[in-house]
Every structure is written in structure tokens, then in C-alpha cells.
Amino acid sequence: MNNRFFLAPVALAISAAFIGAAASPAMAVETGICATAPSQIRTLATNVAPDTARKVLNLVNVGEKLCDAGARNEAGKKFSAAAKALGTDMAALSTAAPTAQ
């Protein structure tokens, strides 16, 4: 009986640690999307047809407004749709980003 009172809180603490560790990388990527994606997508939009560029730039503008409002998940969806309209995806954009050294 005493063993159960000791193990239950320890198990909960370990579970919370794993959940926190699993969420951290996703949250780090999510915060950077508002800083890097709009400029990368705008750069790619200069090389496409005017109708496609207009659609892409509208999606980017909406995404930036969502970032300002704190809706990063929804902004990521808009940026992803813009990247898809350009024939690429968000993963390709993030790997093409320059890294600071």
C-alpha cells in the first residue's frame, strides 16, 4: 500500500517530463515560422506567374496578420498553402534558410 503512494507521484512526474521534452522542439519550430517564412515565400513568389504571385502574397499577408494576433498554428497553415501554391513545401523552405554561425 505504501509503495503505491510513492510510485504514483513519481510516475506522474516522469510522464510530465517526457511530455514537456516532446513538446519543446515543436514549439521552437512553431515560433520561428512567423519570422522566416514570409520573407522566404515572398522571394519565391517573384519567379512565378502574376496570378499565382497575387494568391501567394495574399496568403502571406493573412498569415502575418495571424502571427500578429498570436495564432501561429493558423498562420502556419496559410504559409503552408502559399508554399504549396509555389510548388514547394514548408520543410523545403526551412532547410533553405541560412543559419547564423
C-alpha positions as a Markdown table, in Angstrom:
| # | Residue | x | y | z |
|---|---|---|---|---|
| 1 | Met | 0.0 | 0.0 | 0.0 |
| 2 | Asn | 2.8 | 2.5 | 0.9 |
| 3 | Asn | 4.6 | 1.5 | -2.3 |
| 4 | Arg | 1.6 | 2.8 | -4.4 |
| 5 | Phe | 1.6 | 6.2 | -2.7 |
| 6 | Phe | 5.2 | 6.6 | -3.5 |
| 7 | Leu | 5.2 | 5.3 | -7.1 |
| 8 | Ala | 2.1 | 7.2 | -8.3 |
| 9 | Pro | 3.6 | 10.7 | -7.9 |
| 10 | Val | 6.9 | 9.6 | -9.3 |
| 11 | Ala | 5.2 | 8.1 | -12.4 |
| 12 | Leu | 3.3 | 11.3 | -12.9 |
| 13 | Ala | 6.4 | 13.5 | -12.6 |
| 14 | Ile | 8.3 | 11.3 | -15.1 |
| 15 | Ser | 5.3 | 11.4 | -17.6 |
| 16 | Ala | 5.1 | 15.2 | -17.3 |
| 17 | Ala | 8.9 | 15.4 | -18.1 |
| 18 | Phe | 8.5 | 13.3 | -21.2 |
| 19 | Ile | 5.6 | 15.3 | -22.4 |
| 20 | Gly | 7.4 | 18.6 | -21.9 |
| 21 | Ala | 10.5 | 17.3 | -23.6 |
| 22 | Ala | 8.4 | 16.1 | -26.6 |
| 23 | Ala | 6.6 | 19.5 | -26.9 |
| 24 | Ser | 9.7 | 21.7 | -26.8 |
| 25 | Pro | 11.1 | 21.1 | -30.3 |
| 26 | Ala | 7.7 | 21.6 | -31.9 |
| 27 | Met | 7.2 | 24.8 | -30.0 |
| 28 | Ala | 10.6 | 26.1 | -31.1 |
| 29 | Val | 9.9 | 25.4 | -34.7 |
| 30 | Glu | 6.5 | 27.0 | -34.5 |
| 31 | Thr | 7.7 | 30.3 | -33.1 |
| 32 | Gly | 10.3 | 30.7 | -35.9 |
| 33 | Ile | 7.7 | 30.3 | -38.7 |
| 34 | Cys | 6.4 | 33.8 | -38.3 |
| 35 | Ala | 9.9 | 35.3 | -38.6 |
| 36 | Thr | 11.3 | 33.4 | -41.6 |
| 37 | Ala | 8.5 | 32.0 | -43.8 |
| 38 | Pro | 7.0 | 35.3 | -45.1 |
| 39 | Ser | 10.3 | 36.6 | -46.5 |
| 40 | Gln | 11.2 | 33.2 | -48.0 |
| 41 | Ile | 7.8 | 32.8 | -49.6 |
| 42 | Arg | 7.9 | 36.4 | -51.0 |
| 43 | Thr | 11.3 | 35.8 | -52.5 |
| 44 | Leu | 10.0 | 32.7 | -54.3 |
| 45 | Ala | 6.9 | 34.5 | -55.4 |
| 46 | Thr | 8.9 | 36.8 | -57.6 |
| 47 | Asn | 9.6 | 34.0 | -60.0 |
| 48 | Val | 6.0 | 32.8 | -60.7 |
| 49 | Ala | 3.1 | 34.0 | -62.8 |
| 50 | Pro | 1.4 | 37.2 | -61.7 |
| 51 | Asp | -1.9 | 35.4 | -60.8 |
| 52 | Thr | -0.1 | 32.8 | -58.7 |
| 53 | Ala | 2.1 | 35.5 | -57.1 |
| 54 | Arg | -1.0 | 37.5 | -56.1 |
| 55 | Lys | -2.6 | 34.5 | -54.5 |
| 56 | Val | 0.6 | 33.6 | -52.6 |
| 57 | Leu | 1.1 | 37.2 | -51.4 |
| 58 | Asn | -2.5 | 37.3 | -50.1 |
| 59 | Leu | -1.9 | 34.1 | -48.2 |
| 60 | Val | 1.3 | 35.5 | -46.7 |
| 61 | Asn | -0.4 | 38.8 | -45.7 |
| 62 | Val | -3.1 | 36.9 | -43.9 |
| 63 | Gly | -0.5 | 34.7 | -42.3 |
| 64 | Glu | 1.4 | 37.7 | -41.0 |
| 65 | Lys | -1.8 | 39.2 | -39.5 |
| 66 | Leu | -2.5 | 35.8 | -37.8 |
| 67 | Cys | 1.1 | 35.8 | -36.4 |
| 68 | Asp | 0.5 | 39.3 | -35.0 |
| 69 | Ala | -2.7 | 38.1 | -33.4 |
| 70 | Gly | -0.9 | 35.1 | -31.8 |
| 71 | Ala | -2.5 | 32.4 | -34.0 |
| 72 | Arg | 0.7 | 30.8 | -35.1 |
| 73 | Asn | -0.9 | 27.5 | -36.0 |
| 74 | Glu | -3.3 | 29.1 | -38.3 |
| 75 | Ala | -0.6 | 31.3 | -39.8 |
| 76 | Gly | 1.5 | 28.2 | -40.4 |
| 77 | Lys | -1.4 | 26.8 | -42.4 |
| 78 | Lys | -1.6 | 29.9 | -44.6 |
| 79 | Phe | 2.2 | 29.8 | -45.1 |
| 80 | Ser | 2.0 | 26.2 | -46.0 |
| 81 | Ala | -0.8 | 26.8 | -48.5 |
| 82 | Ala | 1.3 | 29.6 | -50.0 |
| 83 | Ala | 4.3 | 27.3 | -50.3 |
| 84 | Lys | 2.2 | 24.6 | -51.9 |
| 85 | Ala | 0.9 | 27.1 | -54.5 |
| 86 | Leu | 4.5 | 27.8 | -55.3 |
| 87 | Gly | 5.2 | 24.1 | -55.8 |
| 88 | Thr | 7.2 | 23.6 | -52.7 |
| 89 | Asp | 6.5 | 22.8 | -49.0 |
| 90 | Met | 7.4 | 24.3 | -45.7 |
| 91 | Ala | 10.1 | 21.7 | -44.9 |
| 92 | Ala | 12.0 | 22.8 | -48.1 |
| 93 | Leu | 11.8 | 26.4 | -47.1 |
| 94 | Ser | 13.1 | 25.8 | -43.6 |
| 95 | Thr | 16.1 | 23.8 | -44.8 |
| 96 | Ala | 16.9 | 26.5 | -47.3 |
| 97 | Ala | 17.1 | 29.2 | -44.6 |
| 98 | Pro | 20.6 | 30.5 | -43.8 |
| 99 | Thr | 21.9 | 29.6 | -40.4 |
| 100 | Ala | 23.8 | 32.0 | -38.2 |
| 101 | Gln | 27.2 | 31.0 | -37.1 |
